[in-house]
Amino acid sequence: MALNTARVGSPEERTGVHQARRRLELEREVRLAQLDALNEAEPTADGVLVSQKNTVRRALIGIDKALARLNDGVYGTCRNCAQPFHAAQLEVRPLTRYCVTCQQRTG
């Protein structure tokens, strides 16, 4: 079941959209807290801290893009084939943009 907010009508669909939004918002809050903690940490000479900050920033970008797709009504729809994802795929990988079949094709 894709969470296409453009056609959300049933209570089940609205609940699914609400749950997806809440999960993404919670994930964003966690990543922002991580970034704050990393910003307060003492710099290291080996660049590990910079790498960790970049990883968290990339995760935040992915979350923001997923929230934008949710707002645009295309969250849960493959960007390649335009087919809806199975709900389980979104549970496992909420930031994914491609269905399992297209993801396997692109490697």
C-alpha positions as CSV (number, residue, x, y, z in Angstrom):
1,M,0.0,0.0,0.0
2,A,1.5,3.3,-1.1
3,L,0.8,6.3,1.0
4,N,-0.3,8.6,-1.8
5,T,-1.7,11.6,0.0
6,A,-3.2,13.0,-3.1
7,R,-5.9,10.3,-3.0
8,V,-6.1,9.6,0.8
9,G,-9.6,9.2,1.8
10,S,-10.2,6.2,4.0
11,P,-9.5,6.3,7.7
12,E,-6.9,3.6,7.2
13,E,-5.1,5.6,4.5
14,R,-5.1,8.8,6.7
15,T,-3.7,6.7,9.6
16,G,-1.0,5.4,7.4
17,V,0.0,8.8,6.2
18,H,-0.1,10.2,9.8
19,Q,2.1,7.3,11.0
20,A,4.6,7.7,8.2
21,R,4.8,11.5,8.9
22,R,5.3,10.9,12.6
23,R,8.0,8.3,12.0
24,L,9.9,10.6,9.7
25,E,9.5,13.5,12.0
26,L,10.8,11.5,15.0
27,E,13.8,10.3,12.9
28,R,14.5,13.9,12.0
29,E,14.5,14.9,15.7
30,V,16.9,12.1,16.5
31,R,19.3,13.1,13.7
32,L,19.2,16.7,14.8
33,A,20.0,15.7,18.3
34,Q,22.9,13.6,17.0
35,L,24.2,16.6,14.9
36,D,24.0,18.9,18.0
37,A,26.0,16.4,20.0
38,L,28.6,16.0,17.3
39,N,28.8,19.8,17.0
40,E,29.6,20.0,20.7
41,A,32.2,17.2,20.6
42,E,35.9,17.9,20.6
43,P,37.4,17.8,17.1
44,T,39.6,14.8,16.3
45,A,42.7,14.8,14.1
46,D,41.6,11.8,12.1
47,G,38.5,13.4,10.6
48,V,36.1,10.9,12.1
49,L,33.9,13.6,13.6
50,V,33.7,15.3,10.2
51,S,32.7,12.1,8.6
52,Q,30.0,11.4,11.3
53,K,28.6,14.9,10.8
54,N,28.4,14.4,7.0
55,T,26.6,11.1,7.5
56,V,24.0,12.7,9.8
57,R,23.6,15.6,7.4
58,R,23.0,13.2,4.5
59,A,20.4,11.4,6.6
60,L,18.6,14.7,7.3
61,I,18.5,15.5,3.6
62,G,17.0,12.1,2.9
63,I,14.4,12.6,5.7
64,D,13.5,16.0,4.4
65,K,13.1,14.7,0.8
66,A,10.9,11.9,2.1
67,L,8.7,14.4,4.0
68,A,8.5,16.5,0.8
69,R,7.4,13.4,-1.1
70,L,4.8,12.8,1.6
71,N,3.6,16.4,1.3
72,D,3.5,16.1,-2.5
73,G,1.4,12.9,-2.3
74,V,4.0,10.6,-3.9
75,Y,5.6,9.0,-0.8
76,G,5.6,5.3,-1.3
77,T,5.6,5.5,-5.1
78,C,8.6,4.3,-7.1
79,R,10.4,7.2,-8.8
80,N,11.4,4.8,-11.6
81,C,8.3,2.8,-12.5
82,A,5.7,4.9,-10.6
83,Q,4.3,1.8,-9.0
84,P,3.3,1.9,-5.3
85,F,5.6,0.2,-2.7
86,H,4.4,-2.5,-0.5
87,A,3.8,-1.1,3.0
88,A,6.4,-3.5,4.5
89,Q,9.1,-1.9,2.3
90,L,8.4,1.5,3.8
91,E,8.5,0.1,7.3
92,V,12.0,-1.3,6.7
93,R,13.3,1.6,4.5
94,P,11.2,4.7,5.0
95,L,13.5,6.9,3.0
96,T,13.6,4.7,-0.1
97,R,12.6,6.1,-3.4
98,Y,12.5,2.9,-5.5
99,C,10.5,-0.3,-5.3
100,V,12.3,-3.5,-4.6
101,T,12.3,-4.5,-8.3
102,C,13.8,-1.3,-9.6
103,Q,16.3,-1.1,-6.7
104,Q,17.5,-4.6,-7.6
105,R,17.9,-3.6,-11.3
106,T,20.0,-0.6,-10.5
107,G,22.1,-2.5,-7.9
